């Protein structure tokens, strides 16, 4: 897709609230956003914004994840912002807030009637609170879950694995010929870190203990990495050592793999009639990750501190993330971030069924971010590089995690 295709200009729209906020002349707000299925829904919904706000033009610059961070940093360091609204990945939240790149939103939230900020799932809303101030509001969650070919599990009388050890056994038994038990994403860096940390949680591990000491190379972490490598060797497709979530998703959708530990929003994509899974649509189910504690991912809406259109930016954010439009977005296939939406029978009926939203609510109750702090992005790359070295056989699990611990220590100095 070329730049002109990605850059979507939505004509202006107007409301009394916009005028009350001081938006008296035409303004253009520029939004940088990841090019994912939720963006397509947001782009379509934004056309409704025309009916209420004729003085605001919304311009989207949609792009792959890997291109976003550099663009955001360049805009944030400039005297005048290129982007008025940025989509904030949760590892960036503290860094961007502490660097002064983001506008605090507490005043806007308090002044917006009917916004119901407390309706956001607490684990999601808390990510954007830094130093007691709120710098973002949830856009969509990408918490990880276990996606399985439920028809195969039912035919074979297999129970949903509750522990990592159960999962290892099940996916190894399912692997036969050209069919594999697990489509994994051991791609160096972000992807393997995001997948493996669920295994770390299942073993009771973490990057740091309660006192801030680095514990990524302790016994629990080594066990988690050894289990991950064993499962990859026993149940993943050959030559998949560089796979990210795209390749893993295609393997499951094509019927060559039975399970995938990945983003919960992939379930609707797989089960969509006439979608990527073809005749297999409807055979996939979402479960909590083995061990019960998942990696929590979140994109949030944020306003740049150097924007000249902050009021107009909030007018749009409060509309697209408000209760009514949030419900509509989820019915259209978007990832939920509000408790009321997760528990709404109308959403269940028109969306993807009660089971999906109930399981997702359970996942969000006990999930934790991949990484946090001022250098969260650097830590992910450090750990993800070492994990990949272990999977490829360049290092033992202990060696890789010792090197990861040393890298984290250097990054934290």
N, C-alpha and C positions, 0 to 999 in steps of 0.2 A: 504494500500500500504506500503510495507516495505522499509527500507532505501535504499537498492540496487535498487529498482524500482524507487524511487524518484530521485536518484542521477544520472543525465544523463551526460555522457561525450561525447562531440562532437569532433570528430577528427580535427586536425589542418587545417588551411586555410591561404593564403598570398597575400600581395599587395605591390605595390611600395611605397604607403604612409606609410605602416607599417615599411618598411626598412628605409624610410626617417626619421621616428620618432625615429630611433635608435634601433629597434627591430631586432637584428642581430642573435639571437639564439632562440631556441625553448623555449616558455614560456607557463605556464599554468595559466589561470586566473579563479578564483573561484567566483561563483555568488550565493548569497542567494536570493531566490525569493519565492513569495507566490504561492501556488499550486491552481491556478484558471484557467479558460478556456484560458485566454490570455497567460499563461505560455506555454500551449500546442502549441500554434501558434508560440511563440518565439522559442521554442525548435525546431520546424520543420524548421523555417526560418534560424536558425543558421547553419543548414546543408549547406545552400548556401554560408555561410561565408568560407567554406572549399575551394571554388574555388579561393579565393583571398589571403588567409592568411595561408599558410602551416606551419608557424612558431608559431601559437598561438593555444593552446588547451583551449576550453571553458568548464568548469565543472559547472553544475547547481546542487545546493542543494535546491530542492523544498520542501516546507513544509506548514502546516497550519499556518494561521496568528498568532495564539496565541503562537506559538513556536519561532517566528522570533526575537522578540525584545531582548530576553535574549541572543540568539546566537550572534546577532550583537554586543551587548554591550561587551560580552566576547571577541570577535574578536578585537573590537576597543581598548580595554584596554590592549591587549597583546603586547609585544614588536614587534612581527611580525604578520601580519594579517592572519587569517584563510580565510577571504573573501576579495577579491580585489574590487569587485563590490557588493554593497548592494542596494536593492530596498527600498526606503525611503517612509514610509507612511507620509502624509502631517503633522500630529500632531508632528512628530519627527523632522521636518526640522530644526527649530530654535535650539532646544535642541542639536542635533547632531553637527550642525555647530558651535555653541558657545562653545561646549565641545572640539572642535578640532578633531572630529572623521572623518571629511570629507575634501577632497581635493578641493580647489577652482578650478572651471572649466573655468573661463573666458579666460585664455590664450589658452587653448585647443580649445575653441569655436572659438576664433578669428583666429586661425591658420588653421582651417579646411575649405578648399574651398568647396563652395556649400552646407554647412550645413544649412544655412538659419534659424538661431535661432529665428529670429523675426517672423517666421511662426507659432511658437507654440502659442496656444490660450493664450492671455495675463494673464487671471485669473489663468491659470495653471502654466505658467512660473514664475509668481511673487512669488509663494509659496516657491520656492527654492532660492530666493534672500534674503540673510541675511547680514545685515550690508554693503550693497552695493556690495557684492560678490555673485556669482552664484555657488551653491553647488550641484545642481542636474538638470537634464533635464527630461521633462515629459515622462513617460512610458505609463500609461493608466489612464483615468479618471473613477471615479465611482460616478459622480454626481447623485443625486437622482432625480427621476421623478415619475409621476403617471402612472402606468401601469394598463390598464383596459381591460376587455373582451368587445372589441368594438362591437362584434356581438350582445351582450345583450343590450348594450347602444343603438345601432341602432334600434333593434327590439322594444324597449320600448320608443323610441323617447327621450332619456335622453340626456341632454346637458352635456358636460364636465364640472365638477365643477370648478369654478374659485376662490371660497373662501372656507375657512375651513367650514363655516356654510353650504354652498351648499354641500360640501362633506359629512358632517355629515348626512344631510337629505337623500342624494342619497343612501349611503351605508346602512342606517337604513331601508329604503324602500326596498332595494334589499334582505335583510336578511329574509329568510323564510325556515322553516324546517331545512334540513341539508345543505342549501346553505347560504353562508355568504357574506355580502357586502364588508368586508375588511379583508385581511390577514395581521396582524400586527406583529411587532417584539419587544415586550416589555421585552426582555431578559435583565437582570440586567447588567449595565455597558455600554459598547460601543454601543451595538445595539439600546437600547431604546433611548440613548442620540442622536444617529445619526438620528433616525426617528423623535423623538419629536422636535428636533430643527427646523425642517421645519414648524411645527406648531407655534413655537416661532417666527420665521421670519414672518409668515403670520399675526401674531398679532402685528408686529412692535417691537418685543423684541430682546434682545441680552443678552450675559453674562455680558458685561461691557458697560458703556457709553463711549462717546468720550474722557472723562477725566480719564478713567480707573477705575471708580467707579463700584462696583459690583451691578448689577441691575437684577440678575436672580430671585429675589423674589418680583419683582414689580407687579403691576396689570396686565400688559400684559402677563407676564410669568405665573401667576396664572391662568389667563383665558385660556392660551394655554394648560396648564396641565389638567385643568378641562375638556376642550373639548376633549382632547386625551383620558382621562379616560371614559368619556361619550360614545365616539365612540367605544372604546374597549368593553365596557359592552353591547352596543346595537347591534354591527355589526360584532364582531370578533368571531371566533370559540371558544367554551368553552374549558377550560383547556389549553389555548394557552399563558398563562402568562409568560412562560419561552421560548417562541419561539424566534429564531434568523431568519436571512434571509433565511437560508436553508429550515426551516419548512414552512415559509410563501410562498416561491417559490413553494414548492411542493403542497401546498393547491391550489394555483392559477393554476398550471399546471394540476392538477388532476380534475379541474372543480368544486371544492367545495367552491371557493371564487371568487368574481367578480373583485376586485381591490387590488392593492398593491402599497404602497408608498415606493419605493426601488430603487436599482441601475439601471441606464438606460440600462446597458449592458445585463440585464436579458431579455429584449425584443427580441433580436436576438435568445437567447437560447430558449425562449418559442415558437417562430415562426419557428424554424428550422424544416424542413420536416424530418420526421422520428425521431424527437428528444423527449425530455422529456414530451411534452404536447400531444403527439400522434395525434389523429384526431382533436384536438383543435388548432393545429398549424395553424398560419395565421389569427387567430381571435383576436390577442392581439394588442394593440396600445399604444404608449407612448405619454404622454402629460406633460406639465409643472405642477409642484406641485401646489395645490390650494394656492393662495396667491402670486405665481409667483417667490418667492425667494427660491432657493434650497440649501441644504447642499452640499458642493463641496468636493469630495474626490479625491485624486490623489496619485498614486505611481510614484516615480521618480527614474531614474538611478543615482547612486552616486558612487564615487571612494573613498575608505577608505584612510585616511591620512597615515596609517602605511603600506599600500600596497607596495610591492617591484616591482610591475608590472604596474605602473600607465600608462605608454605610451600604453602598450598593452590593458589595460582596456579601455582607451579612444578610441583606434582603434575599439574595438568592440562596445562600446556605440554609437559612432558617426555613425557606420554602421547600427545598429539595429534601431536607432531613427532618422536617416536621412530621407529626403523627400521621396525617392523612396521606401525604405523598409517600412517606416511608412504607405505609401499608400497600399502596398501589404498586410501588416499585417491587416489593416482594412477591405480590401476586403475579407480576410480569416475569418473575424469575430471579429477582435480586436477592442478595444475601442479607438476612435479617440482622438488625442491631438493636431493635426496641423490644422490650418484654411484652408489651401489649400485642405486637404483631406476632410474636412467637406463639402466643396463647389465643389467637383469634380463630374461631371455627370457620369464619368466612375465608381466611387465608388458607387454612388447611384444605378446604373444599376446592377453592379455585387455584391453589398452588400445587404443592407436591405431597399432600396427605399429612394427616396428624402424626404418623410415625416419624416422618422426617423431622418435623419441627420439634417434636418431643425429644428425640434423640439429640438434636442440635442444642436444645436448651440444657440438657444434661452435660454435653460437652463443654459448653460455655461456663457452667457452674464451677468446674474444676479444671481450668486451663490457665496457663501462664505464658507470658511473652517469651519469644525466642531469646531476646537479649535486651538490655536496657542500659541507660547511662550515657555519658557524653561521648564515649567511643564505642557504642554498641555495634556500629557497622564494622569497625575494624576488628572487633573481637570475633564476629561471625566469620569474617574472611580468614582470620588466623586459625580458628578452630576447624573451619570447613576444609582448609588446605591440608591440615594434618590428618583429619578423618579420611580424606581421599587417599592419602599416602598409605594408610593402613589397609584400606579396602583393596588397593592395587597390589599389595604385598611388598611395598617398598620399606615399610616399617612394621614392627609388631604393634599391637594395640597399646601396650604400655609405653613404648618409645614414642609413638605418635602423640599420646596424651601428655606425656612428660614435656614434649616439645610444645604442645599447645599451651600447657600451663606456663612455660617460660615465655611464650609469645604474649600471653595475656598480661603477665607481670611487666614486660617491657612496655606494652601499650598503656598500662595504668600508671606508669611513672610520671 
